[in-house]
Structure formats: structure tokens, C-alpha cells
Amino acid sequence: MKENPEHYLLDCSGCELDLRRNPAVMGIVNLTPDSFSDGGMFQLADKKTDLDRAVNYALSMVGEGAVIIDVGGESSRPGSAKISAAEEIRRTAPFISLLRKKSDVLISIDTYKAEVADAALGEGAQIVNDISGFTFDRALPSVCRRYRAAAVLMHAPLTPQAMKWSTETLSASEEINRRVMAFLQKAVALAEDAGIDNIVIDPGFGFGKSVEENFRLLGNLRALLELRRPLLAGVSRKSFLGHAVKKQGESDLPPAERYDATAAAQTIALMNGASIIRAHDIRSAVHAAAVVSAMKNAMA
């Protein structure tokens, strides 16, 4: 039983997301040319988006068990180039509009910009997934409140442009768990002060953290449940996993070859209390969630 079961029944712009008993899988759709794993997947030769293909891909994720589709229009990989809000809206709003016409799946907009969130929510999205935990754009909370959108608040100590890949193995002097906990406490308080109570927290795997720090967070994920909010784990295909499974003297495995490592990390996250798994590979994430849920339910 969760400490605050009411916080695990989320109102997402009038639509319900019930995380009280079983976890949910969030499918990733990146409408970007430069995301670390699947950038350019839906881009046509003229730099336009193949909307039909992208929507069919999202619908296939729903068919495999995704409860949420997370839509991104700007890459947040380390060293990525920042784009304008107008360009981000151009990439995401038409897709959200078309997907909403074809499905009632929950839609999340992966952005830290108030203007982009406003456009996405206006087209039918119900969740804002902010990598900055409301710290990059102070106007974003008011947009979420106006649409009664749920908010995913993630820990990111730096902007994507300033971050490096998670291949460094040394730890920072300050304990990573304390840093993430303190950041997310402030983010939740900021959201609550803005009148937002439907909140999910995300430790931000791979964002400004060393390999060792990422694994320490994964192993101690349960400590974040002290914040009494649902926990999202976004470990899918992350570079720290590739670093862990590579053979000595070899380069890190590319993102598409981190499938098994991802499944292992997702299972660990679920065992440690994650309520949402953000995934590229839906079937394996759904199976991991089902197995962990079956075990926990049998032990209840």
C-alpha cells in the first residue's frame, strides 16, 4: 500500500491515471532529427514530419500496452542544440492533434517551455513532462494549472547544452541521492505553490550524472518515495547502461543494442518503487511491469 494512495490517482486534465496498484508504461515518440536513440525516425527528406507514420507508431505502442505517449520536439541529449518554441510547436502540435483524433490514450508533452506546453495542451495533451522540474521556464506552472494538467518534474542540474554523456565513472563529492531528493522536494513545493497537485517525480537518469551516480540512484530509488509522489524511471537505452555491459577494451554499445540492459534496469526500478516506466521498447517494459506486479500482489 502506498503512503499517500490519493497521490497515485492522478487527474490529467480530467482524465484519470490510476497508479495505486499497478505501474504504467510511457511510450516515447521523438519528433526530432537528433535525439540520442531514435532521432530522425519520422523525418522526411524535406525536414517535414511523416505524421501518419509517427501516429501509427504511437498507436502500435498503445496496442502493446503503453498507457501514455510522451511526445518530444526538442532533443535533450547532452550537447544538443536548443531550438525555438515555434519550431518545437511545429514539430509536435500537428502530431498531438492527429493522435488525439485517433486515440484516447494519455498524451504527455516533453518540454520545459510554457509556450510549447500551451500549444500541446490545447491540442489535447494532458501531461507536461518537464526535464527541469519547473526551473527553466517559470511561466510553465501557470500553464499546467490552467489546463489542469499533471506534471512530471525531473531532476536536471544543467541544461542539455551543458551536459556530457554518462560515461564518467567518478562520483561528485556531494551524495547524489541527497542532491536529487533536495531538488525534487523544491520542485514539488514549487508545483504545489502554483496550485498543481497531480505530480510525478523523476530522478533524471543520465542527466548530468556519472555512471556510478546513475547506478547509485537506481539502487536507492525507493528513498525518493519519501516524497509521497509517483515515481517515473526513464532508463531506456541510456548511455550508463551501455557503459556497464560493454566488454573490456570495447566501445559502449549503441543505443539500439541496449535492449537487454534496459529491461534489467527497468525491472530494478520497478522493484524499487517506480510507478511509471518511460520506454522505447514497450513490450519488454510491459512484461517487466507485469512480472513485478504479480510478485508484489502475491506477497501483499
Secondary structure as UniProt FT lines:
FT   HELIX           5..8
FT   STRAND          9..12
FT   TURN            13..14
FT   STRAND          15..18
FT   STRAND          24..30
FT   TURN            36..42
FT   TURN            45..46
FT   HELIX           51..64
FT   STRAND          68..72
FT   TURN            78..79
FT   HELIX           85..102
FT   STRAND          106..110
FT   HELIX           114..122
FT   TURN            123..124
FT   STRAND          127..130
FT   TURN            131..132
FT   TURN            138..139
FT   HELIX           140..147
FT   STRAND          150..154
FT   HELIX           160..162
FT   TURN            166..167
FT   HELIX           176..193
FT   TURN            194..195
FT   STRAND          199..202
FT   TURN            205..206
FT   HELIX           211..219
FT   HELIX           221..227
FT   STRAND          231..233
FT   TURN            236..237
FT   HELIX           239..245
FT   TURN            248..249
FT   HELIX           255..257
FT   HELIX           259..271
FT   TURN            272..273
FT   STRAND          276..279
FT   HELIX           282..299
//
